[in-house]
Amino acid sequence: MISTKLLKAGFAARGAEVESGATTSVWLATADGADVAALPSGGYVAQGVLTPPSHAAQDDELRDWLWRVSRELVQLPSHALSS
């Protein structure tokens, strides 16, 4: 998360400085093929470190609820792109 005026004012939180914001993306894009190949497909990498997803990210019921609500908000028919 990058430090912005909105983040500071709205959430009283601090993030990373802009200069370091792309560090992980740049590392993944330019790393030696063997380093990247060793990462599991779909893995979450934060600051160059493979990081386990949060419990919420692994919650199947929450996933299904979010998909249903998102589909309703964009008025996507229930039969389209079912999860």
N, C-alpha and C positions, 0 to 999 in steps of 0.2 A: 504494500500500500504506500502510495506516494504522499508526502506531506503537502497539503494544499490549504488555502485559506478556509475553504468549506469544511475540511476535515477538522481543522483546529477550532473553528467557531461553532460548528454544528455538533461536533461529537467530542470536543475537548480531548482529542487524540493527536498523536504525532506519528507520522509515517517516515519512510526513508526519504532522503534528499533526492531530488530529480536526477542528479548525476549518477546515482546508483540504481535508479529505477529499472533499467534494462539489463542489469548485470546477469541475471539468470537466463534471460532470453538470448543474450549475446553468447553466453557460455554454451548453452545448448546448441546454438546454431554453428558455433565455431570449434567445439570440442572435438578431440580425436574420436574417430568413429567407434573405437573399442569402448571408450568411456560412455558414450551415449548408448551403444548397443547393450551395455550391461544394465541399463535402467529398464524396469518393467514397462511394457506398453501401457499407456494411460497413467503412469506414475505422476505424482505431484512433486514438483521440485521447487523448493523455496531457498533462495540465496545459495544456489548451487548444491543443495543437499536434498536427497530423496527424503520426503516427509510423509508420514502416514496421513491419510485424509481424516478429517474430523468425524466424530460419531454421526453427526447430522448428515454428512456427505455419504454415509454408508447406510442410512435409514431408508429401507424400501418403501415403507408407508409414507414417509415424508416426500420421497421422490414421486410417488404416484399422485399424492395430493398436489404437489407443485405442478406436475405435468397437467393434471385436470384443470386447475385454476388458470394456468397459463393458456391452455387451449381455449377455455371459455372467454378469457379476456381478449384474445385476438380473434374470437369467433370462428375457430377452426372446427369443422364438423367432428363429432365424437368418433366417427369411423376412420378419419384421416390420421395417418401416422400414429397409430396406437403404440403405447409404450410397451 
